[in-house]
């Protein structure tokens, strides 16, 4: 189960605020890392997304991770997050419009629907409501059942 994730942003405080808005949650500076903000969902699991400056890279260190700044970070990312929002599609689209960011209502092959919410028009959050999350869980449980007989790699 995911507890938190971190994502890059050109404007970490603004992005953390918007994610908090999508959750009807809160955001604050992350006290452990200067320049990083955390969006808190307010759920019973303490789900959070840390938002740090684009180009800040982590690598393994001798005792713990080491952080350094990349001289030429990509404006895009090879990862994305799928999160649940209590907001309606209309409310989500209004936030995207307010921020000047792209948001697209998408149908994933008839299995479930979501909104591609492009943070700063560079990083994708997939947003689902509870109904679509239920549909998503049906699809993933069928996938897990189909894979259950397959050997796991060692």
PyMOL commands that set and color helices and strands:
alter all, ss='L'
color gray80, all
select helices_A, chain A and resi 12-23+89-99+130-147
alter helices_A, ss='H'
color red, helices_A
select strands_A, chain A and resi 4-9+26-29+37-40+48-53+56-59+66-69+81-84+103-108+112-119+123-128
alter strands_A, ss='S'
color yellow, strands_A
deselect
rebuild
show_as cartoon
